[in-house]
Amino acid sequence: MRRKQYILVGRAGCTHCSKAMGLIREGNGSATYYSLDDSKWILDLFKRSKLNTVPQIWDIEGNYIGGYAELKQLIDKEKNDADYNDR
């Protein structure tokens, strides 16, 4: 199975951001992490796009996934699909 790559934008102390990173790692994936606390250009992009919650997650192809709940749904679906195909 191909290693999935993600882009995750979060903030220090964000519980859902930490959970999202954990889900990605548990699924043998990797993520490039950007913090709104450390990156003015990311914060500016967030303000312009009217995004106001973290985490915000995209796959490496630039497809928007959403937040933690959407990532969990996606990973659960992919896992179920893989389990079904292994039968």
C-alpha positions in Angstrom: 0.0 0.0 0.0 1.3 3.5 -0.9 2.3 5.8 1.9 -0.3 8.6 2.0 1.0 12.2 2.3 -0.9 15.1 3.7 -0.6 18.8 4.4 -1.9 19.8 7.9 -2.3 23.4 9.2 -2.8 23.6 12.9 -2.0 25.6 16.0 0.1 24.9 19.2 -2.0 23.3 21.9 -4.7 22.1 19.4 -6.0 18.7 20.6 -7.6 17.9 17.3 -4.4 18.8 15.4 -2.5 16.3 17.6 -5.2 13.6 17.1 -5.1 14.2 13.3 -1.3 13.8 13.2 -1.7 10.6 15.3 -4.2 9.2 12.8 -1.9 10.0 9.9 1.1 8.3 11.6 -1.0 5.2 12.6 -2.0 4.8 9.0 1.6 4.8 8.0 1.2 8.2 6.4 3.2 11.4 6.7 2.3 15.1 7.0 3.9 18.4 6.3 2.8 20.5 9.3 2.3 24.3 9.2 1.5 26.2 12.4 -0.6 29.4 12.4 1.5 30.4 15.4 4.8 30.3 13.4 3.9 31.2 9.9 2.6 34.7 9.0 1.9 33.7 5.4 -0.2 30.7 6.4 -2.1 32.9 8.8 -2.7 35.4 6.0 -4.0 32.7 3.7 -6.3 31.5 6.4 -7.7 35.0 6.9 -8.2 35.5 3.2 -9.9 32.1 2.7 -12.2 32.6 5.7 -11.0 29.3 7.3 -11.3 29.7 11.0 -10.8 26.3 12.6 -7.9 24.0 12.9 -6.8 21.5 11.8 -7.3 22.0 8.1 -6.0 19.1 6.0 -5.3 18.5 2.3 -3.8 15.5 0.6 -0.5 15.9 -1.2 -2.3 16.4 -4.6 -4.0 19.5 -3.1 -7.5 18.0 -2.6 -9.1 19.5 0.5 -10.1 16.9 3.1 -11.4 19.1 5.9 -10.7 18.8 9.7 -10.1 15.9 12.1 -13.5 14.3 11.7 -13.3 14.3 7.9 -9.8 12.8 8.0 -11.0 10.1 10.4 -13.9 9.2 8.1 -11.5 9.1 5.1 -8.9 6.9 6.8 -11.6 4.6 8.2 -13.1 4.2 4.8 -9.8 3.5 3.2 -9.0 0.9 5.9 -12.4 -0.8 5.4 -11.9 -0.8 1.6 -8.4 -2.4 2.1 -9.8 -5.0 4.5 -12.6 -5.9 2.1 -10.1 -6.2 -0.8 -7.9 -8.5 1.3 -10.7 -11.1 1.6 
